[in-house]
Amino acid sequence: MNRIGSRTTGKPTLSEVAQLSGVSPITASRALRGVASVAPQLVLRVQEAAQQLGYVANPAARALASAQSQSIVVLIPSLSNHLFIDTLEAIHDVMRPRGLEVLIGNFHYDPAEEENLIRNYLAYQPRGLLLTGFDRSDASRRMLAASGVPCVHMMELNAMPGVACVGFSQQNAGEVAAQHLLDRGRKRLAYVAAQLDPRVMQRAEGFRRAQRAAGVYDVALEVMAPQPSSIGLGGELFSDLMRRHPDVDGIFFCNDDLAQGAMMEALRQGIAIPERVAMVGFNDLPAAAHLVPRLTSIRTPRAAIGRQAAHLLLGLLDGKLEGSQTHDLGFELMVRES
């Protein structure tokens, strides 16, 4: 394929999209811009070619060729989760002194929505991207690879060549939670989870791993709810779990919201914590240390992850660091009264 238009940058060009879809560059441009005069079947053909190549339109191409974006894009799955708010604040603190604008995209745990955000933001040539985790669509991966924009992944670890990431082992965190309960003599352990994003499922696998090693794993004690996490949902899931499995004596919640709701419901039902059932949360949100009883939880370095990820991205942009970077910031089990 003739890549005349991409010799300098190596990025897919409109000409390549046109050639692959069998139309003229003008038609390809009109199809991608949504011009109504282009036949629907041609629009579909051009869109499929663009997706296959990882092509991203560049509306800034009409501006000066030397113009350079001063934007950093941060894509997170939720703006209602305290975890990501702390991370975003830390990113802003690092980027602001460098004169870089932080653009935030919230994809609501939806890979298709994240794909659209990536496509839209790449069109404006950001300096770099901070991404949450590694679970995304093939189309998103192709666009990111074709763009050449430096990326740093947050919250998870991956030692693959060329990957820059800052986070901790979600599986190890789940394993530590299980081991803590086992060490206190608990044998009927449940995992209660909502949202079911990849990190929640990684924690579940670590929780299973420790239980299997101890010979106490029971798949029937895994409560997996796909709906968004909330305090109210935590109470509902706890009540249903105890009704179906009254012998449960230890529970690991995928986050503190669910744990808080469960503790309130236990109080309403007269279920003693930790005498009757012990509880461990995740993230160690501010309220955890002030509940009655105080909630044992796994503290995650959410602000430190944002800060380190931002510094890492700046190092990549300045040419001071190579692409392969793995920064494990660990986590801490905060043992309290629950």
Phi and psi in degrees as a GROMACS rama.xvg file:
@    title "Ramachandran Plot"
@    xaxis  label "Phi"
@    yaxis  label "Psi"
@TYPE xy
-75.1226  120.135  ASN-2
-112.737  42.424  ARG-3
-55.1306  -41.8905  ILE-4
-74.9596  -5.08163  GLY-5
-125.063  17.6906  SER-6
-61.8046  -36.8124  ARG-7
-76.9826  -48.2022  THR-8
-98.8035  -21.4307  THR-9
77.0348  3.6186  GLY-10
-84.032  150.163  LYS-11
-59.728  144.329  PRO-12
-112.641  166.05  THR-13
-62.0559  -36.0504  LEU-14
-60.7219  -38.8284  SER-15
-67.1951  -39.7254  GLU-16
-61.5584  -44.6381  VAL-17
-61.7968  -44.4667  ALA-18
-64.0256  -43.28  GLN-19
-66.9327  -34.0843  LEU-20
-91.1296  -5.32639  SER-21
74.4944  32.4676  GLY-22
-129.957  174.381  VAL-23
-78.5578  157.668  SER-24
-56.7912  -36.7065  PRO-25
-63.4679  -43.8624  ILE-26
-64.4098  -40.8256  THR-27
-61.4626  -42.6742  ALA-28
-62.4521  -45.4838  SER-29
-64.6259  -39.2668  ARG-30
-62.8953  -42.4595  ALA-31
-73.0797  -24.4626  LEU-32
-88.5956  -3.47627  ARG-33
78.7664  25.7015  GLY-34
-64.7161  128.912  VAL-35
-66.0032  -23.5608  ALA-36
-73.9229  -11.9296  SER-37
-83.0242  132.103  VAL-38
-60.6823  140.089  ALA-39
-54.6378  -38.0161  PRO-40
-67.6791  -31.5199  GLN-41
-72.4367  -39.5172  LEU-42
-57.9412  -46.3124  VAL-43
-61.47  -42.0464  LEU-44
-63.9884  -42.7917  ARG-45
-67.8769  -42.4569  VAL-46
-61.9558  -40.7953  GLN-47
-65.0369  -39.7753  GLU-48
-65.1244  -42.3713  ALA-49
-63.038  -40.5214  ALA-50
-67.0458  -41.0957  GLN-51
-63.0209  -37.5475  GLN-52
-85.1824  -15.239  LEU-53
74.8442  28.5671  GLY-54
-76.3901  136.743  TYR-55
-125.062  125.036  VAL-56
-64.987  149.612  ALA-57
-121.593  92.7814  ASN-58
-68.0896  -15.703  PRO-59
-83.157  -2.5165  ALA-60
-64.2589  -22.3933  ALA-61
-77.1491  -15.9814  ARG-62
-81.5653  -175.129  ALA-63
-60.315  137.653  LEU-64
-63.4608  -25.0845  ALA-65
-88.2537  -4.68377  SER-66
-63.3406  139.61  ALA-67
-131.344  130.22  GLN-68
-64.6118  147.005  SER-69
-113.729  30.7984  GLN-70
-110.056  142.534  SER-71
-117.103  128.962  ILE-72
-98.8362  131.31  VAL-73
-118.926  121.74  VAL-74
-109.908  121.006  LEU-75
-128.382  158.327  ILE-76
-87.5232  -8.39511  PRO-77
-160.379  139.913  SER-78
-104.383  -1.76189  LEU-79
-98.3561  -5.98092  SER-80
-92.4208  122.785  ASN-81
-56.4473  -31.3793  HIS-82
-52.8919  -50.1648  LEU-83
-78.5384  -27.2992  PHE-84
-62.2126  -45.8756  ILE-85
-61.118  -39.7407  ASP-86
-65.4865  -44.2452  THR-87
-63.4912  -41.0196  LEU-88
-59.4102  -42.7957  GLU-89
-66.482  -38.0488  ALA-90
-63.0029  -45.6301  ILE-91
-58.0513  -42.2435  HIS-92
-61.3094  -31.9329  ASP-93
-83.5025  -41.1073  VAL-94
-79.0222  -32.6835  MET-95
-58.3507  -45.2014  ARG-96
-63.7511  -20.7485  PRO-97
-87.2417  1.78142  ARG-98
73.6256  20.9879  GLY-99
-98.3665  135.709  LEU-100
-87.8131  131.842  GLU-101
-97.8035  117.424  VAL-102
-102.391  128.264  LEU-103
-108.551  129.298  ILE-104
-118.127  128.047  GLY-105
-108.549  115.234  ASN-106
-103.726  7.21181  PHE-107
53.6021  38.3955  HIS-108
61.1126  25.163  TYR-109
-116.176  110.335  ASP-110
-57.3876  -34.1639  PRO-111
-67.5778  -38.6395  ALA-112
-68.6511  -37.8557  GLU-113
-64.0825  -39.7536  GLU-114
-58.4366  -43.8345  GLU-115
-64.4462  -40.095  ASN-116
-63.3336  -43.3697  LEU-117
-60.6647  -45.3474  ILE-118
-61.1663  -45.2614  ARG-119
-68.4202  -43.3844  ASN-120
-71.7253  -37.896  TYR-121
-63.8373  -26.3697  LEU-122
-61.4596  -22.4661  ALA-123
-104.113  16.0385  TYR-124
51.4064  63.5776  GLN-125
-66.4037  157.079  PRO-126
-69.0847  -34.9517  ARG-127
-164.063  168.156  GLY-128
-130.522  142.127  LEU-129
-115.357  116.718  LEU-130
-113.89  151.317  LEU-131
-95.5723  114.635  THR-132
69.0494  -164.965  GLY-133
-125.955  -0.80937  PHE-134
-88.5841  103.479  ASP-135
-150.12  169.709  ARG-136
-69.3361  158.802  SER-137
-61.3383  -37.533  ASP-138
-63.5087  -39.9422  ALA-139
-62.8319  -43.1687  SER-140
-62.082  -41.1228  ARG-141
-64.5314  -43.0914  ARG-142
-63.1506  -43.3273  MET-143
-63.8594  -42.7696  LEU-144
-66.113  -41.2632  ALA-145
-71.3222  -27.0993  ALA-146
-71.6066  -31.1631  SER-147
73.1039  7.13817  GLY-148
-77.2907  129.213  VAL-149
-58.884  136.177  PRO-150
-127.4  142.346  CYS-151
-125.758  131.451  VAL-152
-97.8429  139.019  HIS-153
-115.843  154.194  MET-154
83.1688  -22.2774  MET-155
-128.712  166.87  GLU-156
-116.911  145.741  LEU-157
-156.626  120.173  ASN-158
-92.5141  14.974  ALA-159
-65.0588  145.737  MET-160
-57.9772  139.624  PRO-161
83.0536  -1.52183  GLY-162
-97.9252  132.194  VAL-163
-111.033  124.827  ALA-164
-148.86  152.318  CYS-165
-135.888  125.02  VAL-166
177.123  -141.656  GLY-167
-158.082  169.572  PHE-168
-80.5962  110.146  SER-169
-65.2185  -37.4483  GLN-170
-64.1268  -44.3701  GLN-171
-60.9921  -35.7335  ASN-172
-62.7901  -43.3349  ALA-173
-63.8401  -37.7049  GLY-174
-66.1093  -41.5075  GLU-175
-63.339  -40.09  VAL-176
-61.363  -44.8577  ALA-177
-64.4596  -43.2199  ALA-178
-64.3745  -35.9618  GLN-179
-60.7927  -45.242  HIS-180
-67.4306  -40.7851  LEU-181
-63.0114  -40.3423  LEU-182
-64.0351  -20.209  ASP-183
-98.9272  18.4226  ARG-184
82.2627  9.64685  GLY-185
-81.8623  137.175  ARG-186
-124.362  -20.2363  LYS-187
-108.033  89.2201  ARG-188
-101.091  133.872  LEU-189
-116.303  149.103  ALA-190
-115.381  121.828  TYR-191
-114.25  121.093  VAL-192
-139.476  152.061  ALA-193
-135.533  170.804  ALA-194
70.903  -45.7871  GLN-195
58.7178  40.2992  LEU-196
-74.4816  170.292  ASP-197
-56.0234  -35.6062  PRO-198
-70.8441  -35.6229  ARG-199
-61.5169  -41.0081  VAL-200
-72.6539  -30.8508  MET-201
-66.8998  -39.9258  GLN-202
-63.8985  -37.6326  ARG-203
-60.4098  -41.4482  ALA-204
-65.9526  -39.4297  GLU-205
-65.1618  -39.5858  GLY-206
-61.7215  -42.7721  PHE-207
-62.5307  -42.3273  ARG-208
-58.0799  -44.846  ARG-209
-67.9469  -38.2825  ALA-210
-67.5807  -41.3177  GLN-211
-61.5169  -41.191  ARG-212
-62.1425  -31.8437  ALA-213
-90.1097  -5.47428  ALA-214
73.3934  28.0952  GLY-215
-122.337  8.23499  VAL-216
-69.0143  134.508  TYR-217
-138.468  110.752  ASP-218
-61.7747  -23.9757  VAL-219
-67.1166  -15.3749  ALA-220
-96.1063  14.1624  LEU-221
-97.0959  119.585  GLU-222
-108.239  109.113  VAL-223
-116.435  107.598  MET-224
-108.55  123.283  ALA-225
-74.2685  -16.7043  PRO-226
-73.6181  162.555  GLN-227
-57.5358  145.719  PRO-228
-71.7085  146.031  SER-229
-162.573  163.633  SER-230
-62.3103  -43.6015  ILE-231
-59.9931  -42.8726  GLY-232
-64.701  -36.4701  LEU-233
-58.4575  -42.9958  GLY-234
-63.2154  -42.8412  GLY-235
-64.2009  -46.1108  GLU-236
-65.7059  -39.4759  LEU-237
-63.1803  -46.5903  PHE-238
-60.4534  -43.2612  SER-239
-67.3394  -40.2882  ASP-240
-61.5973  -47.5196  LEU-241
-68.8897  -28.2338  MET-242
-69.2852  -40.7891  ARG-243
-82.768  -31.6069  ARG-244
-134.569  74.6146  HIS-245
-65.8588  -11.4129  PRO-246
-88.1551  -0.217765  ASP-247
-61.05  131.192  VAL-248
-124.798  3.76955  ASP-249
-155  134.912  GLY-250
-133.323  134.425  ILE-251
-109.286  121.855  PHE-252
-97.9189  142.22  PHE-253
-68.3192  -15.7876  CYS-254
-158.475  168.309  ASN-255
-68.7694  -27.9982  ASP-256
-58.0654  -49.0717  ASP-257
-63.624  -41.7629  LEU-258
-62.3294  -41.3597  ALA-259
-62.837  -43.5522  GLN-260
-63.0234  -38.8731  GLY-261
-65.9153  -39.9826  ALA-262
-64.344  -38.7331  MET-263
-66.735  -40.2213  MET-264
-67.9307  -36.9045  GLU-265
-61.9019  -39.8808  ALA-266
-62.0769  -43.0118  LEU-267
-62.3665  -36.4763  ARG-268
-91.2152  -2.08122  GLN-269
73.2272  27.5463  GLY-270
-92.1481  117.366  ILE-271
-75.641  133.719  ALA-272
-118.378  124.962  ILE-273
-97.6363  5.40889  PRO-274
-56.1319  -47.3075  GLU-275
-85.661  -45.2857  ARG-276
-146.859  129.675  VAL-277
-90.0382  150.905  ALA-278
-134.527  141.903  MET-279
-130.4  130.658  VAL-280
-101.087  -169.858  GLY-281
-145.656  136.097  PHE-282
100.806  -23.3189  ASN-283
51.8528  61.1926  ASP-284
-68.2498  161.673  LEU-285
-52.9117  -34.5928  PRO-286
-71.8385  -19.4539  ALA-287
-56.6475  -39.7127  ALA-288
-79.4383  -0.830156  ALA-289
-121.004  3.3206  HIS-290
-75.1663  170.061  LEU-291
-124.696  109.766  VAL-292
-71.8432  165.479  PRO-293
-64.7778  135.823  ARG-294
-83.3164  124.865  LEU-295
-71.181  131.867  THR-296
-151.957  159.106  SER-297
-92.3714  116.525  ILE-298
-81.2527  124.688  ARG-299
-104.586  144.391  THR-300
-84.4231  60.2208  PRO-301
-63.3614  -42.0977  ARG-302
-69.8009  -41.1152  ALA-303
-63.3961  -35.2015  ALA-304
-63.7915  -46.252  ILE-305
-61.4742  -43.3586  GLY-306
-64.9232  -47.5589  ARG-307
-67.5888  -39.3552  GLN-308
-63.2196  -41.0279  ALA-309
-64.1136  -45.5549  ALA-310
-63.3856  -38.6765  HIS-311
-63.3461  -43.0794  LEU-312
-63.3579  -41.3296  LEU-313
-61.5274  -39.1294  LEU-314
-62.721  -38.1512  GLY-315
-67.6232  -42.138  LEU-316
-65.4435  -35.5158  LEU-317
-82.7046  -3.59646  ASP-318
74.1593  16.2203  GLY-319
-89.535  -15.3343  LYS-320
-128.669  154.384  LEU-321
-89.0541  167.257  GLU-322
-65.916  -33.2992  GLY-323
-82.2725  106.83  SER-324
-145.941  125.015  GLN-325
-126.057  116.435  THR-326
-117.802  106.274  HIS-327
-93.9736  109.425  ASP-328
-92.2893  -3.12516  LEU-329
68.419  -169.257  GLY-330
-154.655  172.615  PHE-331
-139.498  129.206  GLU-332
-80.5021  117.382  LEU-333
-96.6999  98.2383  MET-334
-81.8884  121.374  VAL-335
-127.737  -133.794  ARG-336
-102.398  -10.1545  GLU-337
